[in-house]
Each structure stands twice: as C-alpha cells, then as structure tokens.
C-alpha cells in the first residue's frame, strides 16, 4: 500500500512465516501458507540507476485502486 507520505507499507510477506514480526500489524489471511523459495527461484541483479544518473519518463499516470476486506463475525 502506498501511504499518504508516498512511502510503501507492506501488509504481509508470503516468504515469511505467519508469526514473523512483520505480520504483527495487519496479520495474515486465514489459510495463509508461507512460500519457501529455493536458491534457483531467486535472481539478483545490479541496480540500473548509478549515482548521478538521471532516470526519467515522458509521462506519469496515476491509478486509484480500492480494495475491500470481508470478515466473518463469530458471536
């Protein structure tokens, strides 16, 4: 999620266990299962923006996405 300050706020990480501290704020969904990646699943690349280099685009577009969450109440 992009915050009002323009930073990125993570809800959860599928590669971390359910009880990881990152998940303390929002929790994870029912039935959550951690995805375990193997070495061949991960690729590291060098960043393309070197110090002093300008990265630009001809246009910028903005999209607004609304997401709803349904929960069940157990009384």
Backbone as ProteinMPNN parsed JSONL, in Angstrom:
{"seq_chain_A": "XXXXXXXXXXXXXXXXXXXXXXXXXXXXXXXXXXXXXXXXXXXXXXXXXXXXXXXXXXXXXXXXXXXXXXXXXXX", "coords_chain_A": {"N_chain_A": [[0.856, -1.164, 0.0], [0.53, 2.227, -0.778], [1.36, 4.892, 1.181], [0.0, 7.971, 2.601], [2.178, 9.623, 2.776], [3.631, 8.854, 0.636], [5.248, 6.682, 0.845], [5.934, 3.119, 0.92], [3.913, 0.67, 2.352], [3.941, -2.442, 3.761], [1.654, -5.116, 3.777], [1.785, -7.918, 4.257], [4.228, -10.571, 3.953], [4.719, -13.115, 1.729], [6.815, -14.864, 1.886], [7.656, -15.059, 4.45], [7.253, -16.55, 7.724], [4.049, -17.125, 9.348], [4.022, -16.13, 11.994], [5.916, -14.084, 12.003], [7.431, -10.962, 12.969], [6.89, -8.858, 11.134], [4.308, -9.325, 10.319], [2.753, -8.576, 12.428], [1.277, -6.171, 12.569], [-0.872, -6.107, 10.582], [-1.544, -8.767, 10.335], [-2.182, -12.008, 8.823], [-4.011, -13.632, 6.18], [-6.732, -16.005, 6.69], [-5.855, -19.396, 6.415], [-3.344, -18.893, 5.442], [-0.248, -19.721, 3.991], [3.167, -20.062, 4.179], [5.445, -19.282, 1.56], [8.128, -21.013, 0.474], [11.147, -20.252, -0.886], [13.55, -21.55, -3.128], [17.094, -21.574, -3.855], [17.39, -21.441, -6.686], [15.125, -20.087, -7.388], [15.489, -17.424, -6.996], [16.745, -14.381, -8.217], [19.402, -12.172, -8.5], [20.038, -8.843, -9.376], [21.999, -6.109, -10.645], [21.516, -2.762, -9.57], [20.027, -0.354, -11.79], [20.303, 2.362, -11.688], [22.793, 4.401, -11.45], [24.902, 6.425, -9.346], [24.349, 9.858, -9.801], [23.189, 9.563, -12.256], [20.408, 10.31, -14.305], [17.077, 9.314, -14.215], [14.242, 9.171, -16.128], [10.863, 9.649, -17.329], [8.606, 9.977, -20.129], [5.981, 10.451, -19.528], [3.703, 10.472, -16.744], [1.425, 8.492, -15.035], [-1.487, 8.166, -13.001], [-3.112, 5.849, -10.949], [-5.996, 4.842, -9.198], [-6.795, 2.565, -6.763], [-9.18, 0.651, -5.125], [-9.621, -1.401, -2.391], [-11.454, -3.91, -0.802], [-12.167, -5.582, 2.278], [-13.462, -8.529, 3.49], [-14.859, -9.833, 6.413], [-15.637, -12.39, 8.778], [-17.997, -12.572, 11.371], [-17.882, -14.058, 14.463], [-20.022, -14.862, 16.781]], "CA_chain_A": [[0.0, 0.0, 0.0], [1.26, 3.486, -0.774], [0.83, 5.726, 2.259], [-0.206, 9.384, 2.289], [3.518, 10.223, 2.664], [4.254, 8.377, -0.591], [6.092, 5.516, 1.112], [5.281, 1.832, 0.711], [3.634, -0.048, 3.592], [3.716, -3.854, 3.426], [0.641, -5.795, 4.577], [2.411, -9.162, 4.689], [5.213, -11.11, 3.024], [4.413, -14.543, 1.568], [8.015, -15.675, 2.118], [7.941, -15.09, 5.881], [6.284, -17.358, 8.469], [2.849, -16.454, 9.871], [4.3, -15.458, 13.269], [7.012, -13.129, 11.848], [7.061, -9.627, 13.467], [6.35, -8.023, 10.065], [2.882, -9.594, 10.208], [2.083, -8.201, 13.678], [0.367, -5.038, 12.394], [-2.065, -6.434, 9.807], [-1.82, -10.197, 10.355], [-2.26, -12.678, 7.529], [-5.349, -14.158, 5.934], [-6.99, -17.386, 7.086], [-5.295, -20.361, 5.467], [-2.037, -18.433, 4.963], [0.86, -20.678, 3.997], [4.425, -19.442, 3.767], [6.063, -19.783, 0.342], [9.565, -21.187, 0.695], [11.866, -20.165, -2.149], [14.848, -22.22, -3.234], [18.112, -20.719, -4.462], [17.167, -21.25, -8.122], [13.943, -19.236, -7.543], [15.866, -16.045, -6.692], [17.734, -13.799, -9.125], [19.895, -10.862, -8.064], [20.524, -8.012, -10.482], [22.597, -4.862, -10.216], [20.624, -1.623, -9.8], [20.297, 0.349, -13.035], [20.473, 3.808, -11.501], [24.079, 4.701, -10.826], [24.976, 7.766, -8.747], [24.481, 10.945, -10.752], [22.446, 9.27, -13.481], [19.026, 10.756, -14.247], [16.1, 8.392, -14.777], [13.043, 9.958, -16.381], [9.863, 9.085, -18.235], [7.918, 11.031, -20.865], [4.702, 10.749, -18.893], [3.405, 9.805, -15.484], [-0.017, 8.313, -14.877], [-1.888, 7.806, -11.644], [-4.239, 4.931, -10.866], [-6.553, 4.707, -7.854], [-7.323, 1.219, -6.561], [-9.876, 0.49, -3.862], [-9.673, -2.814, -2.015], [-12.307, -4.162, 0.36], [-11.854, -6.792, 3.027], [-14.634, -9.108, 4.131], [-14.544, -10.648, 7.585], [-16.765, -13.078, 9.36], [-18.137, -12.324, 12.794], [-18.247, -15.261, 15.212], [-20.576, -14.416, 18.061]], "C_chain_A": [[0.905, 1.229, 0.0], [0.587, 4.398, 0.245], [0.63, 7.159, 1.781], [1.128, 10.12, 2.135], [4.24, 9.784, 1.398], [5.202, 7.216, -0.377], [5.271, 4.249, 0.934], [5.123, 1.119, 2.048], [3.233, -1.482, 3.233], [2.657, -4.441, 4.353], [1.195, -7.106, 5.129], [3.378, -9.617, 3.608], [4.987, -12.61, 2.934], [5.607, -15.437, 1.853], [8.405, -15.741, 3.589], [6.894, -15.923, 6.604], [5.162, -16.494, 9.066], [3.154, -15.629, 11.124], [5.454, -14.454, 13.195], [6.555, -11.739, 12.33], [6.495, -8.691, 12.395], [4.833, -8.164, 9.97], [2.089, -9.143, 11.44], [1.042, -7.097, 13.486], [-0.938, -5.445, 11.732], [-2.457, -7.907, 9.874], [-1.787, -10.77, 8.948], [-3.658, -13.269, 7.385], [-5.483, -15.588, 6.458], [-6.451, -18.318, 6.004], [-3.947, -19.958, 4.899], [-1.016, -19.553, 5.049], [2.089, -19.969, 3.447], [4.912, -20.094, 2.479], [7.564, -19.842, 0.591], [10.256, -21.214, -0.669], [13.198, -20.897, -2.056], [15.828, -21.262, -3.914], [17.867, -20.439, -5.936], [15.927, -20.392, -8.412], [14.274, -17.747, -7.43], [16.937, -15.583, -7.667], [18.124, -12.426, -8.605], [20.416, -10.117, -9.276], [21.106, -6.731, -9.899], [21.611, -3.727, -10.48], [21.023, -0.867, -11.06], [20.54, 1.834, -12.863], [21.755, 4.109, -10.727], [24.081, 6.142, -10.333], [25.193, 8.819, -9.835], [23.705, 10.738, -12.045], [20.987, 9.692, -13.296], [18.141, 9.718, -14.918], [14.804, 9.17, -14.927], [12.103, 9.203, -17.312], [9.159, 10.238, -18.935], [6.597, 11.403, -20.208], [4.562, 9.97, -17.6], [1.898, 9.666, -15.404], [-0.298, 7.85, -13.451], [-3.109, 6.907, -11.719], [-4.696, 4.866, -9.431], [-7.194, 3.327, -7.771], [-7.964, 1.164, -5.183], [-10.018, -0.998, -3.586], [-10.535, -2.946, -0.777], [-11.911, -5.474, 1.011], [-13.149, -7.267, 3.7], [-14.183, -9.963, 5.301], [-15.815, -11.306, 8.084], [-16.796, -12.788, 10.844], [-18.614, -13.616, 13.467], [-18.73, -14.833, 16.6], [-20.747, -15.575, 19.001]], "O_chain_A": [[1.92, 1.264, 0.695], [-0.618, 4.641, 0.171], [1.046, 7.514, 0.678], [1.198, 11.132, 1.437], [5.331, 10.272, 1.104], [5.892, 6.799, -1.308], [4.047, 4.308, 0.812], [6.091, 0.979, 2.795], [2.283, -1.693, 2.48], [2.742, -4.288, 5.571], [1.088, -7.375, 6.326], [3.353, -9.111, 2.486], [5.053, -13.308, 3.946], [5.443, -16.642, 2.044], [9.38, -16.406, 3.942], [5.753, -16.0, 6.146], [5.322, -15.288, 9.258], [2.601, -14.543, 11.295], [5.931, -14.01, 14.239], [5.399, -11.376, 12.117], [5.694, -7.813, 12.717], [4.148, -7.219, 9.581], [0.871, -9.315, 11.482], [0.023, -7.092, 14.176], [-2.011, -5.159, 12.265], [-3.577, -8.265, 9.51], [-1.405, -10.087, 7.998], [-4.394, -13.387, 8.364], [-4.489, -16.291, 6.645], [-6.586, -18.039, 4.813], [-3.448, -20.601, 3.975], [-0.93, -20.249, 6.06], [2.045, -19.355, 2.381], [4.81, -21.31, 2.316], [8.19, -18.824, 0.887], [9.987, -22.083, -1.498], [13.876, -20.86, -1.029], [15.417, -20.251, -4.484], [18.106, -19.324, -6.4], [15.702, -20.009, -9.56], [13.433, -16.901, -7.735], [17.912, -16.291, -7.918], [17.256, -11.607, -8.303], [21.14, -10.675, -10.1], [20.749, -6.321, -8.794], [20.937, -3.728, -11.51], [22.209, -0.749, -11.369], [20.948, 2.502, -13.814], [21.777, 4.07, -9.497], [23.343, 6.981, -10.849], [26.086, 8.697, -10.673], [23.584, 11.666, -12.845], [20.401, 9.452, -12.24], [18.409, 9.291, -16.041], [14.318, 9.763, -13.964], [12.496, 8.251, -17.986], [9.111, 11.35, -18.409], [6.145, 12.542, -20.318], [5.215, 8.947, -17.393], [1.171, 10.621, -15.676], [0.541, 7.231, -12.796], [-4.039, 7.181, -12.478], [-3.865, 4.836, -8.523], [-8.028, 2.966, -8.601], [-7.364, 1.581, -4.192], [-10.478, -1.76, -4.437], [-10.377, -2.193, 0.184], [-11.38, -6.368, 0.353], [-13.83, -6.503, 4.384], [-13.229, -10.731, 5.184], [-16.922, -10.829, 7.838], [-15.756, -12.76, 11.503], [-19.631, -14.189, 13.077], [-17.932, -14.488, 17.471], [-21.203, -15.392, 20.13]]}, "name": "protein", "num_of_chains": 1, "seq": "XXXXXXXXXXXXXXXXXXXXXXXXXXXXXXXXXXXXXXXXXXXXXXXXXXXXXXXXXXXXXXXXXXXXXXXXXXX"}
